[in-house]
Amino acid sequence: MDARIEQVVTSGRVTLDDTEYEVETNTYIVGDDDEVIVIDPANDAEAILKEVGDREVMAVLLTDGNEHRLGVVLEVAAAGEEDEENWAPIALHRADRLLWRDYFGRLAREEEDEDDAKALRSLEPDIWLEDGGVFEIAEAQLEIVHTPGHTPGSVSVISEQLGVLFSGDTLHRGRPGSIGGVYDDLRKQLNSIGALLTPLPKDLRVLPGQGEETTVGDEDARWESWGALATETDDE
């Protein structure tokens, strides 16, 4: 199997509930010398496409619909192609459709050209991710697992062939994933993390949306202690 994983780290700002956060984000490029799938582009499309090089982008997978991903997803999917028919398909879970619509609706309202505004309002992902769905690239399979909590449509991606779990912002090293320490629905997120980790091999690598990598075993051992964090969040 020729599939490999490349990582691009980018920095940018994300606004949640009128508060702006500085975020350093991991994007993963999975594939071989000819074709790749891009997982979680964010902040800097140029840096990501530089790493892709002249390889064909077969799909762009979003583990959630937050704005730092949506802000670059079209440019990464286009990968320099002007004809939209040649763009890579963009994949997002349907439960994050409202985040998608809010973001591109806001861009449409700022657009002076009515035709361009109409095009932005009508944009939809090409693929709605579903729990158990599978993508294939360079003889490696990428299985989608719906892990709601960080956002309603958050997903994680498992590849047995590569021995890795791409956890997005559902799970970071040593803690539940978040942007700026803000949790949308922490109890649901913790339930998703527990259900995700329990059946997986303890030595499986975890590549998160932010920060350093970890393993399933390390995070599974910490999982129960995070319940106190949920209680604190409930009390706020």
Secondary structure, 3 states (H helix, E strand, C coil): CCCEEEEEEEEEEEEECCEEEEEEEEEEEEECCCEEEEECCCCCHHHHHHHHCCCEEEEEECCCCCHHHHHHHHHHHHCCCCCHHHCCCEEEEHHHHHHHHHHHHHHHHHCCCHHHHHHHHHCCCCEEECCCCEEEECCEEEEEEECCCCCCCCEEEEECCCCEEEEECCEECCEECCECCECCCHHHHHHHHHHHHCCCCCCCEEEECCCCCEEHHHHHHHHHHHHHHHHHHHHC
